[in-house]
């Protein structure tokens, strides 16, 4: 059978999230025999990216997973008298409170322009107002109504007399020129068109960016995994202040070219940012404010309210209450140090989505001999009673696979093992819109926006807006991610921000103040478990050679995942280098090759060529990728 695996490994890794994938690459690169398996049918776990149809299938899979629970006790017959089994979780419970809303029209004639956008004939415009609008909240009929929630946004039209119609036509004709100025022309995006173009979407379950001087970028470059991915620079840092979205000047050139800041504000901002780059050398400037919040410290620096807002929410990207002065200065310095390495902002975004990054490290692991198997469930961990160490796993086929070390993603652990663990939650929203939150001459902008909290006890909301050039959405649409720490359900936490920035799509006439807002075509809300920051001692009965990786955290960057992977690797293999650079193919000499190295004393890697198939494995990463 194709699913029968070798029975002896050095490391078995369960789950293909980012920290597990980094660990798999590091272990394989150091010469360990690695088996990397996942019960899911896709790479990445909660770090994955999906096409639009793939996302709908993922939602349906979660519903089926919640409704059914398989009971299989056959593995108990494979446990010896001197052993005991630790069962693993049979279903993923990391996603909760899923709600889906579809606002786009169900009209299949998706090549038709929006009503009123290009029509110049008053009679045709008047007649269009008599057409009943399509129910914009319809979801595919096969969806479970108890699982999916949808709005119904429909317009109630009444029949008008000829006199009423003529009066309406006159009013439209008189204001036609003004309306064309106020309301931009937009292509009409329907739900059938979104489904038809679904392969152009790459929708991340978790929204993150890469700091250009961050640990993940350094690791990608050091290990040469960066050759497997492409990146784009985030083009804009935005701020939401007094009900308006503004662009925040970041670099020196941006500051002095900004039209929103006065000359005095520009000098004040540059002076403070220069201080932040070297704040550690000037402790007298902040020594008396260590116990204060960063927002209180900013007030003492004689900065205007707008500058305080920009620094706090768009540069340091912290909250007003929970961030200390030192943390705020450190975050500001990190932001400034990342400027200019790859562009005018500190952030990079991977083309085709964040889900590409775990797959890049999986590919590196496979190149160095790691074996991959998806849709492969693990029933239990086999623990030796005398030593207390884990000896093997038993999979869903009843196969016993032995290893020295085991790395498990948190979601695979059972409720008994996690009975003392207190999890946090992340509120997420994924939106498809028809235009940017801040329109400019270019429609290919990648933006990040922090919306500060309005009420005490709530959290700021991070908004990431992606254009079609990131290969994450179809043309004439934007993919918008909203993220914050949970205080309630995702919809309750994020819906107020969605209403501030967007207006639901409707075929009917909208209020004048809503015309400038992007129209919301489709929305998904859900809560995701945040298992970061949990100590090993919180898990009950965990064997000493079993290590736990957490899922995505609420932070903007990937520093926690990289740090966790490196810490666990050094704990398992002390003294080994973490993800060293791969050897140069020109420096690999096979037995039987008479060619001598060009430069004596260079670092040459000797390899024994046993068969043509094995030599091809070095060149073909996909050789070890088994679905």
C-alpha positions in Angstrom: 0.0 0.0 0.0 1.1 3.5 -0.7 0.3 4.7 2.8 2.6 2.1 4.5 5.5 4.1 5.9 8.9 3.1 7.2 8.8 2.2 10.8 12.0 3.8 12.1 12.6 7.6 12.3 14.6 10.0 14.4 11.9 12.6 14.6 8.1 12.4 13.9 6.3 15.7 13.5 2.5 15.9 13.6 1.0 19.0 12.0 2.3 21.2 9.2 2.0 24.7 10.7 4.8 27.2 10.4 6.8 26.3 13.6 6.4 22.5 12.8 7.5 23.1 9.2 10.6 25.1 10.3 11.5 22.4 12.8 11.1 19.7 10.1 13.4 21.6 7.8 16.0 22.1 10.5 15.9 18.5 11.6 16.2 17.1 8.1 19.0 19.6 7.3 21.0 18.3 10.3 20.8 14.8 9.0 17.9 13.4 11.0 15.3 11.0 9.6 12.1 13.0 9.6 8.5 11.9 9.2 6.1 14.8 8.8 2.5 13.9 8.8 -0.9 15.8 9.0 -4.4 14.5 9.3 -5.6 17.3 7.1 -5.6 17.2 3.3 -3.6 20.4 3.0 -0.4 21.9 4.3 -0.2 24.7 6.9 -3.0 23.8 9.4 -4.3 27.2 10.7 -1.5 28.9 8.7 -3.0 27.7 5.4 -4.3 29.6 2.4 -7.2 28.5 0.3 -8.8 29.4 -3.0 -12.4 30.7 -2.6 -13.9 27.3 -3.4 -11.3 25.7 -1.2 -12.3 28.0 1.7 -16.0 27.0 1.3 -14.9 23.3 1.4 -12.9 24.0 4.5 -15.9 25.6 6.2 -18.1 22.6 5.2 -15.4 20.2 6.5 -15.4 22.0 9.8 -19.2 21.5 10.1 -18.9 17.8 9.3 -16.0 17.5 11.8 -18.1 19.0 14.5 -21.0 16.8 13.9 -19.2 13.5 13.7 -16.7 11.9 15.9 -15.1 8.6 15.0 -14.5 6.0 17.8 -11.7 3.6 17.0 -10.3 1.6 19.8 -8.4 -1.0 17.7 -5.1 0.6 18.5 -5.5 -0.5 22.1 -4.7 -4.1 21.1 -1.3 -2.9 19.8 -0.2 -1.6 23.2 2.1 -3.9 25.2 1.8 -4.6 28.9 4.8 -2.3 29.7 3.3 0.5 27.7 0.4 2.9 27.8 -1.3 5.0 25.1 -2.0 8.7 25.1 -4.9 9.3 22.7 -4.8 12.3 20.4 -7.7 14.6 19.6 -10.0 13.2 17.0 -11.4 16.5 15.8 -10.0 20.0 15.4 -11.6 22.5 17.8 -9.4 25.5 17.2 -12.1 27.3 15.0 -15.3 28.6 16.5 -18.3 30.9 15.9 -18.1 30.8 12.1 -20.5 33.2 10.4 -20.7 33.8 6.6 -22.4 36.7 4.9 -22.9 37.2 1.1 -23.9 40.7 -0.1 -23.0 40.4 -3.8 -25.8 39.9 -6.2 -26.6 36.3 -7.4 -27.2 37.6 -10.9 -25.3 35.4 -13.3 -25.0 38.1 -15.9 -21.8 39.3 -14.3 -20.6 41.2 -17.4 -23.2 43.9 -16.9 -22.0 47.1 -15.4 -23.4 48.4 -12.2 -26.9 50.0 -12.6 -26.5 53.7 -13.1 -22.7 53.7 -13.4 -22.4 54.0 -17.2 -26.0 54.7 -18.1 -26.4 58.1 -19.8 -30.0 57.8 -20.9 -32.4 59.3 -18.3 -35.2 57.0 -19.4 -33.1 53.9 -19.0 -31.9 55.1 -15.6 -35.5 55.8 -14.5 -36.7 52.4 -15.6 -33.9 50.7 -13.7 -35.2 52.0 -10.5 -38.3 50.0 -11.0 -36.5 46.7 -11.2 -36.6 44.6 -8.1 -33.2 44.1 -6.6 -31.7 40.6 -6.3 -31.5 39.2 -2.8 -27.9 39.9 -2.0 -27.5 37.5 0.9 -28.1 34.2 -0.8 -25.6 31.5 -0.1 -25.2 28.2 -2.0 -28.2 26.1 -1.1 -26.1 23.1 -0.1 -24.8 25.1 2.9 -26.2 24.2 6.3 -28.4 27.1 7.5 -27.6 26.3 11.2 -23.9 26.7 10.4 -23.9 29.7 8.1 -25.6 32.9 8.9 -26.5 35.5 6.2 -28.0 38.9 6.0 -30.8 39.7 3.7 -30.4 43.1 2.1 -33.2 43.8 -0.3 -34.9 47.0 -1.4 -38.6 47.6 -1.3 -39.8 49.3 -4.4 -43.2 50.6 -5.1 -44.9 51.2 -8.4 -44.8 54.8 -9.5 -47.2 56.7 -11.8 -45.9 58.2 -15.1 -45.9 61.6 -13.5 -43.8 60.3 -10.6 -41.4 58.7 -13.0 -41.0 61.9 -15.1 -40.2 63.9 -12.0 -37.6 61.3 -10.9 -36.0 61.4 -14.4 -35.7 65.2 -14.2 -34.1 65.0 -10.8 -31.6 62.4 -12.0 -30.8 64.4 -15.2 -30.1 67.6 -13.3 -27.8 65.8 -10.8 -26.2 63.4 -13.3 -22.9 65.3 -13.7 -22.6 65.7 -9.9 -23.4 62.1 -9.2 -20.8 60.9 -11.7 -18.2 62.9 -9.8 -19.2 61.8 -6.4 -19.7 58.1 -7.3 -16.8 56.4 -9.0 -17.5 53.9 -11.8 -17.1 50.4 -10.5 -17.2 47.1 -12.2 -20.2 45.0 -11.1 -18.9 42.0 -9.1 -21.5 39.2 -8.6 -21.3 36.1 -6.4 -21.3 33.7 -9.4 -18.3 35.7 -10.8 -16.4 35.3 -7.5 -17.1 31.6 -7.6 -16.1 31.4 -11.3 -12.8 33.3 -10.6 -12.3 31.5 -7.2 -8.9 30.1 -8.2 -7.5 33.6 -8.3 -8.1 33.9 -4.6 -5.6 32.8 -2.0 -7.2 33.4 1.3 -5.1 33.2 4.5 -6.7 31.8 7.7 -4.2 34.0 9.6 -3.2 37.5 8.6 0.5 38.3 9.1 3.2 40.3 7.5 7.0 39.9 7.5 9.2 42.5 9.1 12.0 43.2 6.6 14.6 42.9 9.4 12.6 40.2 11.3 13.7 36.8 12.3 11.7 35.0 9.6 13.3 37.0 6.8 16.7 36.4 8.3 15.9 32.6 8.5 14.6 32.5 4.9 17.8 34.1 3.6 20.2 32.1 5.8 18.6 28.8 4.9 18.1 29.7 1.2 14.4 28.8 1.6 13.6 32.3 0.2 14.3 30.8 -3.3 10.9 29.0 -3.0 8.8 32.2 -2.5 8.3 35.7 -3.9 7.4 38.8 -1.9 5.9 42.2 -2.4 6.6 45.3 -0.3 3.6 46.7 1.6 3.1 50.1 0.0 1.1 52.1 2.6 0.8 52.5 6.4 -2.7 53.9 7.1 -4.3 55.5 10.2 -8.0 55.8 11.1 -8.6 59.1 12.9 -11.8 61.2 13.4 -13.7 58.9 11.1 -11.2 59.2 8.2 -8.5 57.0 6.7 -5.2 58.8 6.2 -1.8 57.7 5.0 1.0 57.8 7.6 4.4 59.2 6.5 7.1 56.7 7.5 10.4 57.5 5.9 12.2 60.9 6.0 11.1 61.5 2.4 7.5 60.7 3.3 7.5 63.0 6.3 8.7 66.0 4.3 6.5 65.3 1.3 3.4 64.9 3.5 0.6 67.4 2.9 -1.3 66.4 6.1 1.5 67.6 8.4 2.6 71.2 9.0 6.2 72.1 8.9 6.4 72.3 12.7 4.8 68.8 13.0 7.3 67.4 10.4 10.2 68.7 12.5 8.7 67.4 15.7 8.1 64.0 14.2 11.6 63.7 12.8 13.2 64.7 16.1 11.2 62.1 18.0 11.9 59.3 15.5 15.6 60.1 15.5 15.5 59.8 19.3 13.7 56.4 19.1 16.5 55.0 16.9 19.0 55.7 19.6 16.8 55.7 22.8 18.9 53.2 24.6 21.8 55.6 24.6 19.7 58.3 26.2 18.1 56.7 29.3 17.6 60.1 31.0 14.9 60.9 28.4 12.6 58.1 29.5 13.9 56.9 32.9 11.1 58.6 34.9 8.4 57.2 32.7 9.2 53.5 32.8 6.1 52.8 34.9 3.8 54.9 32.6 2.1 53.8 29.4 3.6 54.7 26.1 0.6 57.0 25.3 1.2 59.0 28.5 4.9 59.3 27.7 4.1 60.7 24.2 2.0 63.4 25.8 5.1 64.7 27.7 7.1 65.0 24.4 5.0 68.0 23.2 3.7 66.2 20.2 0.4 67.2 18.6 -2.6 64.8 19.0 -2.3 63.8 15.3 1.4 62.9 15.8 0.7 61.0 19.0 -2.0 59.0 17.1 0.3 58.2 14.2 3.2 57.1 16.5 1.1 55.1 18.9 -1.2 53.2 16.4 0.5 53.2 13.0 4.3 53.1 13.9 4.6 51.4 17.3 1.2 49.7 16.5 0.4 49.3 20.2 -2.6 50.0 22.4 -3.1 53.1 24.6 -3.4 51.2 27.9 -1.4 48.0 27.8 1.9 49.1 26.3 4.6 50.4 28.6 7.0 53.2 27.6 9.9 50.8 27.0 7.8 48.5 24.9 6.6 51.4 22.8 10.1 52.7 22.3 11.3 49.2 21.4 8.4 48.7 18.9 9.1 52.1 17.3 12.8 51.4 16.9 12.0 48.0 15.4 9.7 49.7 12.9 12.3 52.3 11.9 15.1 49.8 11.6 13.0 47.8 9.1 12.5 50.8 6.8 14.4 51.0 3.6 15.7 47.4 3.4 13.2 46.4 0.7 11.0 49.5 0.3 9.5 52.5 1.9 7.6 50.5 4.6 9.0 47.9 7.0 6.8 45.0 5.8 6.8 42.3 3.1 3.9 40.1 2.0 4.4 36.7 0.3 2.8 36.3 -3.1 0.0 33.8 -3.0 -0.5 34.3 0.7 1.0 33.5 4.1 0.3 29.8 3.5 3.2 29.6 1.1 5.8 30.0 3.9 5.2 26.7 5.7 5.2 24.9 2.4 8.6 26.4 1.6 10.1 24.9 4.7 8.4 21.6 3.9 10.0 21.6 0.6 13.4 22.1 2.1 12.8 19.2 4.5 11.8 17.0 1.6 15.0 17.9 -0.4 17.1 16.6 2.5 15.2 13.3 2.8 12.1 14.1 4.9 9.0 12.0 4.2 5.6 13.7 4.0 2.1 12.2 4.2 -1.1 14.2 4.4 -4.5 12.8 5.3 -2.7 10.5 7.7 -4.3 10.4 11.2 -2.5 9.4 14.4 -4.5 7.5 17.0 -2.1 7.7 19.9 1.3 8.1 21.4 2.9 5.0 22.8 4.7 5.6 26.1 7.0 3.3 28.0 5.8 3.0 31.6 9.3 2.5 33.1 11.1 5.4 31.4 8.2 7.7 30.8 9.4 8.4 27.3 7.3 8.2 24.1 8.5 5.2 22.0 6.2 5.3 19.0 2.9 6.4 17.4 0.1 4.3 16.0 -1.6 5.6 12.9 -5.1 5.1 11.6 -3.9 2.0 9.6 -2.7 0.4 12.8 0.9 0.8 11.9 3.4 1.4 14.7 6.1 3.9 13.8 9.1 4.3 16.2 11.1 7.4 16.8 13.4 9.1 19.3 11.6 12.5 19.4 8.0 13.6 18.7 6.8 17.1 17.9 3.0 17.7 18.1 1.0 20.7 17.2 -1.2 21.8 20.1 -4.6 21.2 18.3 -3.8 17.4 18.2 -3.6 17.1 21.9 -6.7 15.7 23.7 -8.8 17.5 26.2 -7.4 15.3 29.0 -3.9 16.5 28.1 -5.0 20.1 27.9 -7.3 20.1 30.9 -5.3 22.7 32.7 -4.5 24.9 29.7 -6.2 28.4 29.5 -6.4 29.4 25.8 -6.8 32.8 24.4 -8.8 33.5 21.2 -8.2 35.6 18.1 -11.1 37.3 16.3 -10.8 37.1 12.5 -12.8 38.5 9.6 -12.1 38.0 5.9 -13.8 40.4 3.5 -14.0 40.7 -0.3 -14.6 44.3 -1.4 -14.7 46.2 -4.7 -12.3 49.1 -3.9 -9.6 50.3 -1.5 -10.3 52.0 1.8 -8.2 54.9 0.6 -8.3 55.5 -3.1 -5.3 56.7 -5.0 -4.1 56.9 -8.6 -2.8 53.3 -8.4 -5.3 50.6 -7.6 -2.5 48.1 -6.7 -1.8 49.1 -3.1 -1.0 46.8 -0.2 -2.0 48.6 3.0 -2.1 48.0 6.8 -4.4 50.0 9.0 -4.8 50.0 12.8 -8.2 51.0 14.1 -8.0 52.0 17.8 -10.5 50.7 20.2 -13.5 52.9 21.0 -14.6 51.3 24.3 -12.5 50.3 27.3 -11.9 46.6 27.5 -11.8 46.2 23.8 -8.8 45.8 21.5 -7.4 47.7 18.5 -8.2 46.0 15.2 -5.5 45.4 12.6 -6.7 45.7 9.0 -4.7 44.4 6.1 -5.9 45.2 2.6 -4.5 43.2 -0.3 -4.8 44.0 -4.0 -4.9 41.6 -7.0 -1.2 41.9 -7.7 -0.5 39.9 -4.5 -2.1 36.9 -6.2 -4.7 36.7 -3.4 -7.8 38.0 -5.1 -9.4 38.5 -8.6 -9.1 41.7 -10.6 -11.2 44.7 -9.5 -11.5 43.3 -5.9 -9.6 43.6 -2.7 -9.1 41.0 0.0 -9.3 42.5 3.5 -8.2 40.8 6.7 -9.3 42.0 10.1 -7.6 40.7 13.3 -7.8 41.4 17.0 -7.6 39.7 20.3 -11.0 38.3 21.2 -13.2 39.7 23.9 -16.4 38.3 22.4 -17.3 36.4 19.2 -15.5 37.5 16.1 -18.5 39.2 14.6 -19.2 41.1 17.8 -15.6 42.3 18.0 -15.1 43.3 14.4 -18.5 44.2 12.9 -18.4 47.8 14.2 -15.1 48.4 12.4 -16.5 46.8 9.2 -19.4 49.2 9.3 -17.0 52.2 9.7 -14.9 51.3 6.7 -17.3 49.6 4.3 -20.9 49.6 3.1 -22.8 46.4 2.2 -23.3 45.9 -1.5 -26.8 46.7 -2.7 -28.4 47.3 -6.1 -30.5 50.2 -4.7 -29.6 53.8 -4.2 -27.4 54.4 -1.1 -27.0 57.4 1.1 -24.6 60.1 -0.2 -22.1 59.6 2.7 -21.9 55.9 1.9 -21.0 56.4 -1.8 -17.3 56.9 -1.1 -16.9 53.7 1.0 -15.8 50.4 -0.6 -18.7 48.0 -1.0 -18.7 44.8 0.9 -19.3 41.8 -1.3 -18.7 38.8 1.0 -17.6 38.4 4.6 -16.5 35.6 6.9 -16.1 35.9 10.7 -14.6 33.2 13.0 -12.6 32.8 16.2 -9.3 31.0 16.2 -7.5 29.5 19.2 -4.3 31.3 20.3 -2.1 28.7 21.9 1.0 30.8 22.1 2.6 31.6 25.4 1.5 28.3 27.1 4.2 26.7 29.2 5.1 23.0 28.9 4.1 22.4 32.5 0.5 23.3 31.6 0.1 20.1 29.7 -0.9 17.1 31.8 1.1 13.8 31.5 3.3 14.9 28.6 6.3 12.6 28.0 9.8 14.2 28.2 10.6 13.6 24.6 7.3 15.0 23.3 7.4 18.7 22.3 4.4 21.0 21.6 4.2 23.7 18.9 1.6 26.4 19.2 -0.7 27.7 16.5 -0.8 31.2 15.2 -0.6 34.1 17.7 -2.3 37.5 17.4 0.8 39.4 16.6 1.5 41.0 13.2 4.9 39.3 12.6 6.1 35.7 12.8 8.7 36.1 15.4 7.0 33.9 18.0 6.8 30.9 15.6 10.5 31.3 14.5 11.7 31.7 18.1 9.7 28.7 19.3 11.0 26.5 16.5 14.6 27.5 17.2 14.2 27.0 21.0 12.8 23.5 20.6 15.5 22.5 18.1 18.3 23.6 20.4 16.6 21.7 23.2 16.3 18.5 21.2 19.7 18.8 19.4 22.0 21.0 21.5 25.1 22.1 19.7 23.6 21.6 16.2 23.3 24.6 13.9 19.7 25.8 13.3 18.9 25.7 9.6 22.4 26.2 8.2 22.8 27.3 4.5 22.4 24.4 2.1 25.5 23.2 0.3 26.5 24.5 -3.0 25.6 21.9 -5.6 29.0 22.5 -7.3 30.7 21.5 -4.0 29.0 18.1 -3.9 31.4 15.3 -5.1 30.0 11.8 -5.6 32.1 8.6 -5.2 33.5 7.6 -8.6 33.8 11.1 -9.8 37.4 11.9 -10.8 36.9 15.6 -10.9 38.9 17.4 -8.2 37.8 20.5 -6.3 39.1 23.7 -7.9 40.3 25.3 -4.6 42.0 23.0 -2.1 40.8 23.4 1.5 37.2 24.4 0.5 34.3 22.9 2.4 33.4 19.9 0.2 30.5 17.6 0.9 31.1 14.0 0.0 28.2 11.8 -1.0 27.9 8.2 -2.1 26.0 7.7 -5.2 24.2 4.3 -4.9 21.6 4.6 -7.6 20.4 7.1 -10.3 17.1 7.4 -8.4 18.8 8.7 -5.2 20.7 11.3 -7.2 17.5 12.6 -8.6 16.1 13.1 -5.1 18.6 15.8 -4.5 17.2 17.8 -7.4 13.5 17.0 -7.1 11.9 18.4 -3.9 8.6 16.9 -4.9 10.1 13.4 -4.8 9.4 13.1 -1.1 6.0 15.0 -1.0 3.3 12.4 -0.7 -0.3 13.5 -0.4 
